[in-house]
Amino acid sequence: MRRIRAITDDAAKHSLTRSAVSAYPPRGRASQGKTMELIQLTPHSDVDPSQPLRAPGDILLHAYLIPNALNPARLARRTGIPATHIKAFIADTHPITPKIAIRLAFAFNTTAFYWLALQARYDLEKAKPVVRAYRPLVD
């Protein structure tokens, strides 16, 4: 089994313009020595703060279900996601998991990363007021 390759030069440690961890390459002779770049991240990567915060379930409902004349039951039949889970996403009582993100990506011709990024942004914004109560480690 190949090990995950970490970036070793000093400049790359401080500015992650390339992914700090490469994915396991596909097996075979043609792929030996090649690594797959995941995404480009920097320590200060963020989304556009001018965009209003919306729950992933709200986006699912207003950008995908309503325009496509779908209801939770119909989406459940198409994706294999239980209708109760879809209703929970819309009600903001259940997060979108990686498995659900993959199924939504197939159903709506998006990427799983899109759904996970929506969920991560929402979770981070919801956690900010709680974390601001603590003092920073660096003054």
C-alpha positions as CSV (number, residue, x, y, z in Angstrom):
1,M,0.0,0.0,0.0
2,R,1.3,3.4,-0.9
3,R,1.6,6.0,1.8
4,I,0.2,9.5,1.6
5,R,2.8,11.9,0.4
6,A,3.2,15.1,2.5
7,I,4.7,18.3,1.1
8,T,8.1,18.8,2.6
9,D,9.6,22.1,1.3
10,D,9.2,25.0,3.7
11,A,7.4,27.3,1.2
12,A,4.7,24.8,0.6
13,K,4.1,24.2,4.3
14,H,3.1,27.8,4.8
15,S,1.2,28.4,1.6
16,L,-0.8,25.4,0.6
17,T,-1.2,26.3,-3.1
18,R,-1.2,22.6,-3.8
19,S,-3.0,20.0,-1.9
20,A,-1.0,19.0,1.2
21,V,-2.0,15.4,0.7
22,S,-2.2,13.6,-2.5
23,A,-4.8,10.9,-3.2
24,Y,-3.8,7.3,-3.7
25,P,-3.1,7.0,-7.4
26,P,-4.9,4.4,-9.4
27,R,-3.2,1.0,-9.7
28,G,-1.2,0.0,-12.7
29,R,2.1,0.6,-14.4
30,A,1.0,3.7,-16.3
31,S,0.1,5.5,-13.1
32,Q,3.3,4.9,-11.1
33,G,4.8,8.0,-9.7
34,K,1.8,10.1,-10.6
35,T,-0.4,11.8,-7.9
36,M,-3.8,13.3,-8.3
37,E,-4.2,16.9,-7.2
38,L,-7.3,17.2,-5.1
39,I,-8.2,20.9,-4.9
40,Q,-6.1,24.0,-4.4
41,L,-6.4,25.3,-0.9
42,T,-4.7,28.1,1.0
43,P,-4.8,28.6,4.8
44,H,-7.2,31.5,4.2
45,S,-9.6,29.8,1.7
46,D,-13.1,30.9,2.2
47,V,-16.4,31.4,0.3
48,D,-17.8,34.7,-0.9
49,P,-19.0,36.4,2.3
50,S,-21.4,38.6,0.3
51,Q,-23.5,35.5,-0.4
52,P,-26.2,35.0,2.3
53,L,-26.0,31.9,4.4
54,R,-28.5,29.3,3.4
55,A,-29.0,25.8,4.7
56,P,-28.2,23.0,2.2
57,G,-31.7,21.8,2.5
58,D,-33.0,25.2,1.6
59,I,-30.9,25.2,-1.5
60,L,-32.0,21.7,-2.3
61,L,-35.6,22.7,-2.0
62,H,-35.5,26.1,-3.8
63,A,-32.9,25.5,-6.5
64,Y,-33.5,21.8,-7.3
65,L,-36.8,20.3,-6.1
66,I,-39.2,23.2,-6.9
67,P,-37.8,24.1,-10.3
68,N,-37.8,20.4,-11.3
69,A,-41.3,19.8,-10.0
70,L,-40.0,17.2,-7.5
71,N,-41.2,16.4,-4.0
72,P,-39.3,14.5,-1.3
73,A,-41.0,11.2,-2.2
74,R,-40.2,11.4,-5.9
75,L,-36.5,12.4,-5.1
76,A,-36.4,9.4,-2.7
77,R,-37.5,7.0,-5.4
78,R,-34.9,8.4,-7.8
79,T,-31.9,8.4,-5.4
80,G,-32.6,5.7,-2.8
81,I,-32.4,8.3,-0.1
82,P,-35.2,7.8,2.4
83,A,-37.9,10.5,2.1
84,T,-37.7,11.1,5.8
85,H,-34.0,12.1,5.4
86,I,-34.8,14.4,2.5
87,K,-37.5,16.1,4.6
88,A,-35.0,16.3,7.5
89,F,-32.5,18.1,5.2
90,I,-35.1,20.6,4.1
91,A,-36.2,21.1,7.8
92,D,-32.5,21.6,8.7
93,T,-32.6,18.8,11.3
94,H,-30.2,16.4,9.5
95,P,-26.8,17.2,7.8
96,I,-25.9,16.1,4.3
97,T,-23.4,13.2,4.6
98,P,-20.9,12.1,2.0
99,K,-23.1,9.1,0.9
100,I,-26.1,11.4,0.5
101,A,-23.9,14.0,-1.3
102,I,-22.9,11.4,-3.9
103,R,-26.6,10.4,-4.5
104,L,-27.6,14.0,-4.9
105,A,-24.8,14.7,-7.2
106,F,-25.9,11.9,-9.5
107,A,-29.5,13.0,-9.4
108,F,-28.9,16.7,-10.1
109,N,-25.7,16.5,-12.3
110,T,-23.6,18.3,-9.7
111,T,-20.6,17.1,-7.7
112,A,-20.6,15.5,-4.3
113,F,-18.1,18.2,-3.2
114,Y,-20.7,20.9,-4.0
115,W,-23.1,19.4,-1.5
116,L,-20.5,18.8,1.1
117,A,-19.1,22.3,0.7
118,L,-22.6,23.7,1.2
119,Q,-22.9,21.7,4.4
120,A,-19.5,22.6,5.7
121,R,-20.0,26.3,5.1
122,Y,-23.3,26.2,6.9
123,D,-21.9,24.2,9.8
124,L,-18.9,26.6,10.1
125,E,-21.1,29.7,10.1
126,K,-23.4,28.2,12.7
127,A,-20.5,27.3,15.0
128,K,-18.8,30.8,14.8
129,P,-20.9,32.4,17.6
130,V,-20.1,29.5,20.0
131,V,-16.4,29.6,19.3
132,R,-16.0,33.4,19.5
133,A,-16.7,33.1,23.2
134,Y,-13.1,31.6,23.7
135,R,-9.9,33.6,23.6
136,P,-7.5,33.1,20.7
137,L,-4.3,31.2,21.4
138,V,-2.1,34.0,19.8
139,D,-2.4,37.5,21.1
